[in-house]
Amino acid sequence: MNKELSNIIIWTENKPGVFFRILWLFRRKMFNIESATVGHTEIPGITRFTITVTGDKDQVRNMCKQVYKLINVVKVEDVLDEKLVSRELAMIKVSTKNRAEKLEILEVVKHFRARVINMALDKLMIEITGGEEKIDAFYENMKQFRILEFVRTGRTALFK
């Protein structure tokens, strides 16, 4: 059984309870969701879910069939990474002891093409977008400083 990361894209009517029913089905089928992003689409009244799961291809294919049977689901696709352009957004708040440390942090920010979105005397808030590897590498570089908070969105994607 070869388990790998899969991208399941789900389009639904924007109705109350749809997200709960989708998550309940994933839980019932014992799938661990690695990331999930949800938002409006270019079509009014349609919501798009990008869910990343780990599982073998047959399990994922079966899950897509099960999700499609849910009320308010319009379309479901299991999409290969090669057919997508995906990104994540992460935000991090770090404490700064002095001017020298702040300058050091700003060098890391510049290197990763991140952006300072809030600056106080003793802390910086930074946003970064990119692939999972870029976000992971940025976080690893920031661990040498005092991280106060860190959050990331998970994968969101568009078809090439």
GUTI-139067 format. One line per 2 residues: number of its first residue (from 0); their letters; for each residue x, y, z of N, C-alpha, C, O, CB. Coordinates in pm, whole numbers, plus 50000, padded with zeros to 5 digits. Glycine has a CB too. Example, Ala and Ser with C-alpha at 12.3 -4.5 7.8 and 13.67 -1.06 7.14 Angstrom:
<recs>
0 = as = 51319,49431,50780,51230,49550,50780,51320,49670,50780,51424,49668,50846,51131,49553,50905 | 51285,49775,50708,51367,49894,50714,51290,50003,50787,51341,50114,50804,51408,49940,50572
</recs>
This chain:
<recs>
0 = mn = 50084,49882,50000,50000,50000,50000,50089,50124,50000,50157,50151,50099,49904,50000,50122 | 50089,50201,49891,50174,50317,49875,50097,50445,49907,50016,50491,49827,50231,50324,49734
2 = ke = 50122,50501,50025,50051,50623,50067,50129,50744,50021,50251,50753,50040,50030,50626,50221 | 50057,50839,49960,50119,50962,49915,50023,51078,49935,49904,51059,49961,50162,50952,49768
4 = ls = 50076,51199,49922,49996,51320,49937,49908,51339,49814,49956,51330,49701,50086,51443,49960 | 49780,51364,49836,49685,51385,49726,49610,51516,49747,49585,51557,49860,49586,51268,49715
6 = ni = 49575,51580,49636,49498,51704,49636,49356,51673,49592,49334,51630,49479,49563,51812,49544 | 49262,51694,49681,49121,51676,49646,49059,51815,49639,49058,51890,49737,49046,51583,49751
8 = ii = 49007,51848,49521,48941,51977,49499,48791,51950,49492,48745,51865,49415,48993,52048,49368 | 48715,52022,49574,48570,52002,49585,48500,52136,49562,48534,52236,49626,48530,51941,49724
10 = wt = 48404,52137,49472,48320,52255,49451,48182,52223,49509,48125,52118,49480,48312,52294,49298 | 48129,52315,49590,47998,52293,49653,47913,52419,49641,47963,52528,49617,48014,52253,49800
12 = en = 47783,52399,49660,47697,52515,49678,47732,52575,49813,47764,52503,49907,47544,52476,49670 | 47725,52706,49823,47758,52774,49947,47637,52770,50040,47559,52865,50046,47802,52921,49921
14 = kp = 47622,52658,50112,47507,52636,50201,47558,52598,50341,47667,52541,50354,47413,52523,50144 | 47481,52630,50444,47520,52592,50580,47531,52440,50595,47448,52366,50542,47420,52648,50682
16 = gv = 47633,52395,50667,47647,52252,50698,47730,52172,50599,47765,52057,50629,47514,52192,50708 | 47762,52228,50483,47836,52152,50381,47976,52115,50433,48018,52001,50421,47848,52234,50251
18 = ff = 48045,52212,50491,48180,52187,50542,48178,52077,50649,48263,51988,50649,48240,52317,50600 | 48081,52084,50738,48068,51983,50843,48049,51844,50782,48115,51749,50825,47950,52017,50936
20 = ri = 47960,51831,50683,47935,51700,50622,48060,51644,50553,48086,51524,50559,47821,51710,50520 | 48137,51732,50488,48260,51688,50422,48361,51640,50527,48418,51531,50514,48321,51802,50336
22 = lw = 48383,51720,50630,48478,51681,50736,48433,51555,50807,48516,51470,50839,48494,51795,50837 | 48305,51541,50832,48252,51422,50898,48282,51297,50813,48318,51193,50868,48100,51436,50921
24 = lf = 48266,51307,50682,48294,51194,50595,48442,51155,50599,48475,51037,50604,48252,51226,50451 | 48530,51255,50596,48674,51226,50605,48706,51159,50738,48786,51065,50742,48756,51357,50589
26 = rr = 48646,51205,50846,48671,51144,50977,48618,51001,50980,48686,50911,51029,48604,51228,51089 | 48498,50981,50927,48437,50848,50927,48521,50747,50848,48529,50630,50884,48297,50855,50869
28 = km = 48584,50795,50741,48667,50707,50657,48812,50700,50708,48898,50640,50644,48665,50756,50511 | 48839,50763,50823,48970,50758,50889,49081,50823,50807,49195,50776,50808,49006,50614,50919
30 = fn = 49048,50930,50736,49148,51007,50662,49202,51116,50751,49126,51181,50823,49088,51067,50532 | 49333,51137,50748,49392,51249,50819,49409,51362,50717,49479,51346,50617,49530,51209,50885
32 = ie = 49346,51474,50742,49358,51589,50654,49486,51663,50690,49503,51709,50803,49234,51682,50665 | 49576,51674,50593,49703,51746,50613,49679,51896,50611,49736,51970,50692,49805,51707,50505
34 = sa = 49595,51943,50517,49558,52084,50512,49426,52097,50438,49389,52013,50357,49668,52170,50444 | 49356,52206,50468,49229,52235,50401,49214,52386,50390,49228,52458,50489,49108,52172,50478
36 = tv = 49184,52432,50271,49152,52573,50252,49017,52580,50183,48983,52497,50099,49263,52646,50168 | 48940,52680,50220,48804,52694,50170,48780,52840,50136,48820,52929,50212,48699,52642,50274
38 = gh = 48716,52865,50024,48684,53003,49990,48588,53013,49873,48558,52914,49806,48810,53079,49957 | 48540,53134,49852,48449,53161,49740,48524,53146,49609,48647,53155,49605,48388,53302,49752
40 = te = 48450,53123,49502,48510,53110,49370,48464,53224,49281,48395,53315,49325,48474,52974,49306 | 48503,53216,49156,48460,53315,49057,48312,53300,49022,48254,53388,48958,48545,53303,48930
42 = ip = 48251,53189,49063,48109,53163,49038,48031,53196,49165,48052,53132,49268,48086,53014,48993 | 47940,53295,49159,47863,53329,49279,47787,53207,49334,47724,53133,49259,47765,53443,49248
44 = gi = 47794,53190,49466,47721,53080,49530,47796,52948,49533,47745,52850,49587,47592,53061,49462 | 47917,52944,49474,47997,52820,49472,48121,52840,49559,48191,52940,49547,48037,52781,49326
46 = tr = 48147,52744,49647,48262,52742,49735,48357,52633,49688,48314,52527,49643,48220,52721,49883 | 48487,52660,49701,48589,52562,49659,48672,52521,49780,48722,52605,49854,48680,52621,49547
48 = ft = 48685,52390,49797,48768,52332,49902,48892,52273,49836,48881,52202,49735,48690,52222,49983 | 49008,52302,49889,49131,52233,49849,49177,52156,49972,49222,52215,50070,49244,52335,49797
50 = it = 49164,52023,49965,49197,51939,50080,49313,51848,50042,49310,51780,49940,49073,51854,50125 | 49416,51849,50125,49533,51765,50104,49529,51652,50206,49521,51676,50326,49666,51847,50116
52 = vt = 49536,51529,50156,49530,51411,50243,49642,51315,50207,49701,51322,50099,49392,51340,50231 | 49671,51225,50300,49765,51117,50274,49686,50987,50263,49604,50956,50350,49874,51108,50386
54 = gd = 49710,50913,50156,49641,50786,50137,49682,50723,50006,49742,50789,49921,49489,50805,50142 | 49649,50596,49989,49682,50535,49860,49577,50579,49758,49468,50622,49793,49688,50379,49872
56 = kd = 49613,50567,49631,49530,50619,49522,49389,50560,49521,49292,50632,49495,49597,50591,49388 | 49376,50431,49550,49243,50369,49552,49156,50428,49663,49038,50455,49642,49255,50217,49571
58 = qv = 49215,50449,49782,49141,50509,49893,49096,50651,49858,48983,50689,49886,49228,50512,50021 | 49185,50727,49796,49153,50865,49760,49045,50868,49652,48952,50948,49659,49280,50939,49711
60 = rn = 49056,50782,49554,48955,50773,49448,48818,50739,49507,48717,50798,49469,48997,50667,49342 | 48816,50644,49600,48692,50605,49667,48636,50721,49750,48515,50744,49751,48716,50483,49757
62 = mc = 48723,50794,49818,48679,50908,49897,48614,51013,49808,48512,51070,49844,48798,50970,49974 | 48672,51038,49692,48614,51136,49598,48473,51094,49557,48383,51178,49549,48704,51151,49473
64 = kq = 48454,50966,49532,48320,50915,49495,48221,50936,49610,48106,50973,49587,48328,50765,49458 | 48267,50913,49733,48180,50930,49850,48144,51078,49870,48029,51110,49900,48249,50875,49975
66 = vy = 48242,51166,49855,48218,51309,49872,48118,51358,49768,48030,51438,49798,48350,51390,49863 | 48132,51310,49645,48044,51354,49537,47897,51322,49565,47808,51391,49516,48087,51288,49406
68 = kl = 47872,51218,49644,47735,51178,49678,47670,51272,49781,47548,51269,49799,47735,51035,49732 | 47750,51355,49847,47695,51444,49950,47606,51551,49887,47628,51595,49775,47809,51510,50030
70 = in = 47506,51591,49964,47417,51699,49921,47497,51827,49906,47587,51855,49987,47300,51718,50023 | 47466,51905,49805,47527,52034,49774,47666,52026,49711,47724,52130,49680,47537,52114,49899
72 = vv = 47721,51906,49690,47851,51894,49623,47826,51897,49472,47744,51821,49421,47926,51762,49665 | 47896,51986,49403,47879,52005,49259,47979,51922,49180,47943,51861,49079,47893,52153,49223
74 = kv = 48106,51920,49226,48212,51852,49152,48325,51817,49248,48349,51889,49345,48265,51940,49035 | 48394,51704,49221,48508,51660,49302,48616,51608,49208,48586,51535,49114,48466,51550,49406
76 = ed = 48741,51647,49234,48853,51597,49155,48971,51565,49245,49001,51637,49339,48894,51699,49047 | 49038,51454,49213,49169,51420,49272,49270,51467,49169,49277,51411,49060,49184,51263,49306
78 = vl = 49350,51568,49203,49435,51634,49105,49582,51611,49138,49624,51628,49253,49405,51785,49099 | 49660,51573,49037,49804,51554,49053,49873,51688,49075,49830,51790,49022,49864,51483,48929
80 = de = 49981,51688,49154,50058,51810,49180,50102,51878,49050,50103,52001,49042,50180,51777,49265 | 50138,51799,48950,50190,51854,48824,50087,51940,48751,50124,52022,48668,50235,51741,48732
82 = kl = 49960,51922,48781,49854,51997,48714,49813,52123,48790,49721,52194,48749,49734,51909,48693 | 49881,52148,48903,49843,52260,48989,49960,52355,49013,50076,52316,49007,49791,52209,49122
84 = vs = 49926,52478,49040,50019,52574,49099,49964,52597,49239,49852,52647,49255,50032,52710,49013 | 50042,52561,49340,49992,52573,49477,50080,52665,49559,50200,52679,49535,49985,52435,49543
86 = re = 50018,52727,49657,50087,52818,49748,50025,52807,49887,49913,52758,49905,50079,52963,49696 | 50103,52854,49984,50056,52870,50121,50086,53013,50163,50171,53080,50105,50123,52766,50217
88 = la = 50016,53056,50264,50045,53183,50329,50079,53150,50474,50010,53069,50537,49923,53285,50319 | 50183,53211,50526,50218,53195,50667,50241,53332,50727,50286,53425,50659,50344,53104,50685
90 = mi = 50209,53344,50855,50238,53466,50931,50312,53426,51057,50281,53324,51120,50106,53545,50964 | 50410,53507,51093,50489,53478,51211,50513,53609,51287,50537,53714,51228,50624,53410,51173
92 = kv = 50506,53598,51419,50538,53713,51505,50661,53675,51586,50661,53573,51655,50417,53753,51599 | 50765,53757,51577,50889,53729,51650,50926,53847,51739,50902,53963,51706,51005,53699,51552
94 = st = 50983,53813,51852,51029,53913,51948,51169,53960,51906,51250,53882,51856,51031,53855,52094 | 51195,54089,51927,51328,54142,51897,51386,54204,52024,51320,54283,52092,51323,54247,51780
96 = kn = 51511,54166,52054,51575,54217,52175,51635,54356,52153,51629,54442,52241,51684,54121,52220 | 51692,54376,52034,51763,54501,52008,51767,54528,51857,51716,54449,51778,51907,54496,52065
98 = ra = 51825,54639,51820,51832,54679,51680,51910,54579,51595,51872,54551,51481,51897,54818,51668 | 52018,54525,51648,52101,54430,51573,52020,54304,51540,52028,54254,51427,52227,54393,51654
100 = ek = 51944,54254,51636,51863,54135,51610,51753,54166,51509,51722,54084,51423,51802,54083,51741 | 51695,54284,51519,51591,54324,51423,51649,54326,51281,51584,54279,51187,51533,54464,51460
102 = le = 51769,54379,51266,51833,54383,51134,51863,54242,51082,51851,54215,50963,51963,54465,51140 | 51901,54154,51173,51927,54014,51136,51798,53947,51084,51800,53877,50984,51982,53935,51258
104 = il = 51689,53971,51154,51559,53917,51112,51520,53974,50976,51472,53901,50889,51449,53948,51217 | 51541,54103,50957,51506,54166,50830,51588,54110,50713,51540,54107,50600,51527,54317,50839
106 = ev = 51709,54066,50740,51790,54001,50636,51727,53867,50594,51721,53835,50475,51935,53978,50687 | 51678,53790,50693,51610,53663,50662,51483,53691,50584,51452,53621,50487,51577,53584,50793
108 = vk = 51409,53792,50624,51286,53832,50556,51317,53866,50409,51248,53820,50318,51220,53954,50627 | 51420,53945,50389,51460,53984,50253,51501,53863,50169,51462,53850,50053,51576,54086,50258
110 = hf = 51579,53774,50229,51625,53654,50158,51509,53568,50107,51514,53516,49996,51715,53571,50249 | 51406,53554,50188,51292,53469,50153,51181,53546,50080,51074,53491,50052,51235,53404,50278
112 = ra = 51207,53674,50050,51107,53760,49985,50975,53763,50064,50866,53764,50007,51080,53710,49841 | 50989,53766,50193,50874,53781,50282,50848,53930,50298,50912,54012,50233,50897,53711,50421
114 = rv = 50753,53965,50386,50715,54105,50400,50678,54133,50545,50601,54059,50606,50598,54140,50306 | 50733,54239,50599,50697,54282,50735,50562,54354,50724,50547,54449,50648,50808,54376,50799
116 = in = 50463,54307,50802,50330,54367,50795,50295,54447,50921,50196,54520,50922,50226,54260,50774 | 50376,54434,51026,50357,54513,51147,50489,54518,51221,50555,54416,51241,50244,54453,51236
118 = ma = 50528,54639,51262,50655,54654,51333,50632,54733,51460,50577,54844,51457,50760,54722,51243 | 50675,54676,51571,50672,54746,51699,50815,54754,51750,50907,54701,51687,50577,54673,51802
120 = ld = 50835,54820,51864,50970,54833,51918,51033,54698,51951,51153,54678,51931,50967,54919,52043 | 50951,54604,52001,51005,54477,52049,50957,54355,51972,50982,54242,52014,50971,54460,52193
122 = kl = 50889,54375,51859,50844,54258,51782,50815,54296,51637,50789,54412,51604,50719,54196,51846 | 50820,54194,51553,50788,54207,51410,50684,54103,51374,50687,53991,51424,50915,54192,51322
124 = mi = 50591,54142,51285,50497,54045,51229,50528,54037,51079,50536,54139,51010,50346,54086,51256 | 50545,53914,51031,50593,53891,50894,50496,53797,50823,50443,53704,50883,50737,53832,50894
126 = ei = 50474,53823,50693,50397,53730,50611,50486,53678,50500,50574,53748,50451,50268,53797,50553 | 50460,53554,50461,50534,53492,50352,50440,53402,50275,50355,53335,50333,50657,53413,50405
128 = tg = 50455,53401,50144,50378,53310,50060,50475,53227,49978,50586,53271,49947,50278,53388,49967 | 50432,53106,49944,50515,53018,49863,50473,52874,49882,50371,52844,49944,50662,53036,49897
130 = ge = 50554,52786,49828,50530,52643,49844,50562,52597,49985,50623,52670,50064,50613,52564,49744 | 50519,52475,50016,50541,52421,50151,50689,52420,50189,50724,52447,50304,50485,52280,50160
132 = ek = 50776,52390,50092,50920,52383,50120,50975,52521,50159,51056,52532,50251,50996,52330,49997 | 50931,52624,50090,50976,52760,50121,50929,52801,50260,51007,52859,50337,50923,52860,50016
134 = id = 50804,52772,50294,50751,52808,50425,50828,52732,50534,50865,52789,50636,50599,52776,50434 | 50852,52602,50511,50928,52521,50608,51069,52577,50628,51116,52588,50742,50936,52375,50561
136 = af = 51136,52613,50519,51273,52665,50527,51275,52800,50600,51364,52826,50681,51334,52680,50385 | 51177,52885,50571,51168,53014,50639,51150,52993,50790,51216,53058,50871,51051,53098,50582
138 = ye = 51059,52902,50826,51035,52874,50968,51163,52822,51036,51195,52864,51147,50921,52771,50984 | 51233,52733,50969,51359,52681,51027,51458,52793,51052,51526,52793,51155,51421,52576,50933
140 = nm = 51467,52888,50961,51558,53001,50978,51512,53095,51090,51594,53158,51155,51571,53079,50848 | 51383,53103,51111,51331,53193,51214,51338,53131,51354,51322,53203,51453,51187,53229,51182
142 = kq = 51363,53000,51364,51368,52934,51496,51482,52984,51583,51479,52965,51704,51381,52784,51478 | 51583,53046,51523,51693,53100,51602,51652,53225,51681,51723,53269,51772,51811,53134,51511
144 = fr = 51535,53282,51646,51481,53398,51717,51366,53351,51807,51326,53235,51802,51431,53507,51616 | 51315,53440,51887,51205,53404,51978,51072,53419,51905,51022,53530,51887,51208,53492,52107
146 = il = 51015,53305,51863,50887,53304,51792,50775,53316,51894,50765,53235,51987,50871,53176,51705 | 50690,53417,51876,50576,53437,51966,50452,53366,51913,50377,53305,51990,50547,53587,51983
148 = ef = 50431,53372,51783,50318,53305,51719,50356,53267,51577,50436,53334,51512,50191,53395,51719 | 50296,53158,51529,50316,53115,51391,50188,53047,51343,50131,52964,51414,50439,53018,51378
150 = vr = 50144,53083,51223,50025,53020,51166,50045,53011,51015,50106,53098,50953,49895,53101,51201 | 49991,52903,50956,49997,52889,50810,49863,52838,50760,49791,52768,50831,50112,52794,50767
152 = tg = 49832,52873,50636,49700,52844,50582,49684,52701,50534,49573,52647,50540,49671,52936,50469 | 49789,52638,50489,49774,52513,50418,49766,52541,50269,49757,52656,50227,49650,52435,50467
154 = rt = 49770,52437,50192,49778,52448,50047,49649,52500,49985,49539,52455,50017,49813,52314,49988 | 49665,52597,49896,49556,52637,49808,49613,52635,49667,49732,52661,49649,49498,52780,49846
156 = al = 49531,52605,49568,49586,52580,49436,49490,52619,49324,49369,52626,49341,49622,52435,49423 | 49551,52646,49209,49478,52668,49086,49532,52572,48980,49648,52531,48985,49491,52817,49039
158 = fk = 49447,52537,48885,49491,52454,48773,49584,52534,48683,49563,52654,48665,49371,52401,48694 | 49685,52469,48626,49777,52536,48532,49704,52569,48405,49763,52626,48313,49899,52448,48501
</recs>
